[in-house]
Protein backbone atom coordinates (compact mmCIF):
# COMPACT_ATOMS: atom_id res chain seq x y z
CA UNK A 1 0.00 0.00 0.00
CA UNK A 2 1.27 3.45 -0.84
CA UNK A 3 1.85 6.16 1.74
CA UNK A 4 2.08 9.94 1.90
CA UNK A 5 5.61 10.77 3.07
CA UNK A 6 6.45 13.92 5.02
CA UNK A 7 9.94 15.40 5.31
CA UNK A 8 11.79 18.36 6.70
CA UNK A 9 13.93 19.77 3.88
CA UNK A 10 16.61 22.40 3.43
CA UNK A 11 18.60 23.40 0.36
CA UNK A 12 21.79 21.33 0.01
CA UNK A 13 21.06 19.32 3.16
CA UNK A 14 19.77 15.79 3.59
CA UNK A 15 15.97 15.44 3.94
CA UNK A 16 14.78 14.41 7.40
CA UNK A 17 11.87 11.96 7.53
CA UNK A 18 8.95 13.22 9.63
CA UNK A 19 6.78 10.16 9.02
CA UNK A 20 4.21 8.64 6.73
CA UNK A 21 0.47 8.24 6.48
CA UNK A 22 -0.63 4.91 5.09
CA UNK A 23 -2.92 4.81 2.05
CA UNK A 24 -1.89 7.76 -0.11
CA UNK A 25 -5.40 7.88 -1.60
CA UNK A 26 -6.50 9.43 1.71
CA UNK A 27 -4.17 12.38 1.00
CA UNK A 28 -3.88 14.29 -2.27
CA UNK A 29 -6.36 12.14 -4.21
CA UNK A 30 -8.95 12.54 -1.45
CA UNK A 31 -8.53 16.34 -1.58
CA UNK A 32 -8.71 16.45 -5.39
CA UNK A 33 -11.84 14.27 -5.39
CA UNK A 34 -13.41 16.49 -2.73
CA UNK A 35 -12.70 19.70 -4.67
CA UNK A 36 -13.88 18.11 -7.94
CA UNK A 37 -17.18 17.02 -6.38
CA UNK A 38 -18.00 20.08 -4.27
CA UNK A 39 -16.85 22.87 -6.54
CA UNK A 40 -17.17 21.40 -10.04
CA UNK A 41 -20.08 18.98 -9.62
CA UNK A 42 -18.03 16.02 -10.87
CA UNK A 43 -18.42 12.44 -9.67
CA UNK A 44 -14.68 12.23 -8.93
CA UNK A 45 -11.35 13.72 -9.91
CA UNK A 46 -11.17 13.76 -13.75
CA UNK A 47 -8.32 11.28 -14.31
CA UNK A 48 -8.44 11.46 -18.12
CA UNK A 49 -9.36 15.09 -18.75
CA UNK A 50 -6.17 17.16 -18.45
CA UNK A 51 -7.94 20.50 -18.80
CA UNK A 52 -10.36 19.66 -15.99
CA UNK A 53 -7.51 18.31 -13.85
CA UNK A 54 -5.81 21.70 -14.12
CA UNK A 55 -9.04 23.45 -13.18
CA UNK A 56 -9.39 21.28 -10.05
CA UNK A 57 -5.74 21.79 -9.10
CA UNK A 58 -6.17 25.54 -9.60
CA UNK A 59 -9.70 25.74 -8.19
CA UNK A 60 -8.85 28.77 -6.07
CA UNK A 61 -8.49 30.83 -9.24
CA UNK A 62 -12.17 30.41 -10.12
CA UNK A 63 -14.01 29.05 -7.07
CA UNK A 64 -14.52 30.50 -3.55
CA UNK A 65 -12.32 28.06 -1.62
CA UNK A 66 -11.81 28.69 2.08
CA UNK A 67 -8.32 29.58 3.29
CA UNK A 68 -7.99 26.07 4.74
CA UNK A 69 -8.96 24.51 1.42
CA UNK A 70 -6.47 26.70 -0.47
CA UNK A 71 -3.66 25.70 1.87
CA UNK A 72 -4.54 22.00 1.88
CA UNK A 73 -4.93 21.90 -1.91
CA UNK A 74 -1.61 23.69 -2.44
CA UNK A 75 0.11 21.25 -0.08
CA UNK A 76 -0.90 18.34 -2.33
CA UNK A 77 1.08 19.64 -5.29
CA UNK A 78 4.52 18.40 -6.29
CA UNK A 79 7.41 20.34 -4.79
CA UNK A 80 5.22 22.08 -2.18
CA UNK A 81 6.99 23.25 0.98
CA UNK A 82 5.97 25.17 4.10
CA UNK A 83 8.63 27.26 5.78
CA UNK A 84 8.96 26.73 9.51
CA UNK A 85 7.38 30.15 10.13
CA UNK A 86 4.23 29.00 8.30
CA UNK A 87 3.76 25.68 10.09
CA UNK A 88 1.27 27.04 12.65
CA UNK A 89 -0.95 28.31 9.81
CA UNK A 90 -0.58 25.00 8.03
CA UNK A 91 -1.60 23.06 11.15
CA UNK A 92 -4.64 25.32 11.64
CA UNK A 93 -5.73 24.75 8.03
CA UNK A 94 -5.11 20.99 8.25
CA UNK A 95 -7.12 20.79 11.47
CA UNK A 96 -10.07 22.66 9.94
CA UNK A 97 -10.03 20.60 6.75
CA UNK A 98 -9.53 17.34 8.65
CA UNK A 99 -12.48 18.01 10.93
CA UNK A 100 -14.71 18.38 7.89
CA UNK A 101 -13.13 15.47 6.01
CA UNK A 102 -12.57 12.70 8.53
CA UNK A 103 -11.82 10.06 5.88
CA UNK A 104 -8.82 12.01 4.62
CA UNK A 105 -5.33 11.71 6.10
CA UNK A 106 -5.00 15.47 6.52
CA UNK A 107 -5.54 15.33 10.31
CA UNK A 108 -3.05 12.46 10.54
CA UNK A 109 -0.50 14.51 8.59
CA UNK A 110 -1.06 17.45 10.94
CA UNK A 111 -0.49 15.18 13.95
CA UNK A 112 2.81 13.90 12.50
CA UNK A 113 4.03 17.42 11.80
CA UNK A 114 2.95 18.72 15.20
CA UNK A 115 4.73 15.87 17.03
CA UNK A 116 7.93 16.61 15.10
CA UNK A 117 8.03 20.39 15.50
CA UNK A 118 10.71 20.41 18.20
CA UNK A 119 13.00 18.15 16.17
CA UNK A 120 12.84 20.19 12.95
CA UNK A 121 16.04 22.26 12.74
CA UNK A 122 15.88 25.97 12.02
CA UNK A 123 15.95 26.76 8.32
CA UNK A 124 14.10 23.59 7.36
CA UNK A 125 10.69 23.44 5.71
CA UNK A 126 7.97 20.79 5.66
CA UNK A 127 7.62 18.90 2.36
CA UNK A 128 5.57 16.00 1.01
CA UNK A 129 5.79 13.15 -1.40
CA UNK A 130 2.10 12.53 -1.92
CA UNK A 131 2.52 8.90 -2.87
CA UNK A 132 5.41 6.59 -2.08
CA UNK A 133 4.89 4.99 -5.50
CA UNK A 134 6.59 8.04 -7.06
CA UNK A 135 10.26 8.80 -6.73
CA UNK A 136 11.71 10.63 -3.76
CA UNK A 137 12.29 13.92 -5.55
CA UNK A 138 13.48 15.60 -2.37
CA UNK A 139 16.57 13.39 -2.51
CA UNK A 140 18.69 15.20 -5.07
CA UNK A 141 22.31 14.68 -5.92
CA UNK A 142 24.72 12.52 -4.00
CA UNK A 143 27.23 14.73 -2.18
CA UNK A 144 30.50 12.80 -2.07
CA UNK A 145 32.01 15.11 0.52
CA UNK A 146 29.07 14.92 2.95
CA UNK A 147 28.15 11.34 1.93
CA UNK A 148 24.45 12.23 1.75
CA UNK A 149 21.76 12.95 -0.80
CA UNK A 150 21.10 16.66 -0.71
CA UNK A 151 17.87 18.57 -1.38
CA UNK A 152 17.43 20.81 -4.37
CA UNK A 153 14.62 23.23 -3.56
CA UNK A 154 15.07 25.33 -6.70
CA UNK A 155 11.80 24.03 -8.20
CA UNK A 156 9.78 24.18 -4.96
CA UNK A 157 7.10 26.69 -4.00
CA UNK A 158 6.00 27.91 -0.59
CA UNK A 159 2.41 26.85 0.16
CA UNK A 160 1.47 29.66 2.53
CA UNK A 161 2.71 32.33 0.10
CA UNK A 162 0.87 30.64 -2.77
CA UNK A 163 -2.40 30.50 -0.81
CA UNK A 164 -2.03 34.17 0.15
CA UNK A 165 -1.50 35.19 -3.47
CA UNK A 166 -4.54 33.20 -4.64
CA UNK A 167 -6.69 34.79 -1.92
CA UNK A 168 -5.52 38.27 -2.91
CA UNK A 169 -6.19 37.51 -6.57
CA UNK A 170 -9.73 36.42 -5.67
CA UNK A 171 -10.36 39.70 -3.85
CA UNK A 172 -9.24 41.69 -6.90
CA UNK A 173 -11.50 39.79 -9.30
C-alpha positions in Angstrom: 0.0 0.0 0.0 1.3 3.5 -0.8 1.8 6.2 1.7 2.1 9.9 1.9 5.6 10.8 3.1 6.4 13.9 5.0 9.9 15.4 5.3 11.8 18.4 6.7 13.9 19.8 3.9 16.6 22.4 3.4 18.6 23.4 0.4 21.8 21.3 0.0 21.1 19.3 3.2 19.8 15.8 3.6 16.0 15.4 3.9 14.8 14.4 7.4 11.9 12.0 7.5 9.0 13.2 9.6 6.8 10.2 9.0 4.2 8.6 6.7 0.5 8.2 6.5 -0.6 4.9 5.1 -2.9 4.8 2.0 -1.9 7.8 -0.1 -5.4 7.9 -1.6 -6.5 9.4 1.7 -4.2 12.4 1.0 -3.9 14.3 -2.3 -6.4 12.1 -4.2 -8.9 12.5 -1.5 -8.5 16.3 -1.6 -8.7 16.4 -5.4 -11.8 14.3 -5.4 -13.4 16.5 -2.7 -12.7 19.7 -4.7 -13.9 18.1 -7.9 -17.2 17.0 -6.4 -18.0 20.1 -4.3 -16.8 22.9 -6.5 -17.2 21.4 -10.0 -20.1 19.0 -9.6 -18.0 16.0 -10.9 -18.4 12.4 -9.7 -14.7 12.2 -8.9 -11.4 13.7 -9.9 -11.2 13.8 -13.7 -8.3 11.3 -14.3 -8.4 11.5 -18.1 -9.4 15.1 -18.7 -6.2 17.2 -18.4 -7.9 20.5 -18.8 -10.4 19.7 -16.0 -7.5 18.3 -13.8 -5.8 21.7 -14.1 -9.0 23.4 -13.2 -9.4 21.3 -10.1 -5.7 21.8 -9.1 -6.2 25.5 -9.6 -9.7 25.7 -8.2 -8.9 28.8 -6.1 -8.5 30.8 -9.2 -12.2 30.4 -10.1 -14.0 29.1 -7.1 -14.5 30.5 -3.6 -12.3 28.1 -1.6 -11.8 28.7 2.1 -8.3 29.6 3.3 -8.0 26.1 4.7 -9.0 24.5 1.4 -6.5 26.7 -0.5 -3.7 25.7 1.9 -4.5 22.0 1.9 -4.9 21.9 -1.9 -1.6 23.7 -2.4 0.1 21.2 -0.1 -0.9 18.3 -2.3 1.1 19.6 -5.3 4.5 18.4 -6.3 7.4 20.3 -4.8 5.2 22.1 -2.2 7.0 23.3 1.0 6.0 25.2 4.1 8.6 27.3 5.8 9.0 26.7 9.5 7.4 30.2 10.1 4.2 29.0 8.3 3.8 25.7 10.1 1.3 27.0 12.6 -0.9 28.3 9.8 -0.6 25.0 8.0 -1.6 23.1 11.1 -4.6 25.3 11.6 -5.7 24.8 8.0 -5.1 21.0 8.2 -7.1 20.8 11.5 -10.1 22.7 9.9 -10.0 20.6 6.8 -9.5 17.3 8.7 -12.5 18.0 10.9 -14.7 18.4 7.9 -13.1 15.5 6.0 -12.6 12.7 8.5 -11.8 10.1 5.9 -8.8 12.0 4.6 -5.3 11.7 6.1 -5.0 15.5 6.5 -5.5 15.3 10.3 -3.0 12.5 10.5 -0.5 14.5 8.6 -1.1 17.4 10.9 -0.5 15.2 13.9 2.8 13.9 12.5 4.0 17.4 11.8 3.0 18.7 15.2 4.7 15.9 17.0 7.9 16.6 15.1 8.0 20.4 15.5 10.7 20.4 18.2 13.0 18.2 16.2 12.8 20.2 12.9 16.0 22.3 12.7 15.9 26.0 12.0 16.0 26.8 8.3 14.1 23.6 7.4 10.7 23.4 5.7 8.0 20.8 5.7 7.6 18.9 2.4 5.6 16.0 1.0 5.8 13.1 -1.4 2.1 12.5 -1.9 2.5 8.9 -2.9 5.4 6.6 -2.1 4.9 5.0 -5.5 6.6 8.0 -7.1 10.3 8.8 -6.7 11.7 10.6 -3.8 12.3 13.9 -5.6 13.5 15.6 -2.4 16.6 13.4 -2.5 18.7 15.2 -5.1 22.3 14.7 -5.9 24.7 12.5 -4.0 27.2 14.7 -2.2 30.5 12.8 -2.1 32.0 15.1 0.5 29.1 14.9 3.0 28.1 11.3 1.9 24.4 12.2 1.8 21.8 13.0 -0.8 21.1 16.7 -0.7 17.9 18.6 -1.4 17.4 20.8 -4.4 14.6 23.2 -3.6 15.1 25.3 -6.7 11.8 24.0 -8.2 9.8 24.2 -5.0 7.1 26.7 -4.0 6.0 27.9 -0.6 2.4 26.8 0.2 1.5 29.7 2.5 2.7 32.3 0.1 0.9 30.6 -2.8 -2.4 30.5 -0.8 -2.0 34.2 0.2 -1.5 35.2 -3.5 -4.5 33.2 -4.6 -6.7 34.8 -1.9 -5.5 38.3 -2.9 -6.2 37.5 -6.6 -9.7 36.4 -5.7 -10.4 39.7 -3.9 -9.2 41.7 -6.9 -11.5 39.8 -9.3 
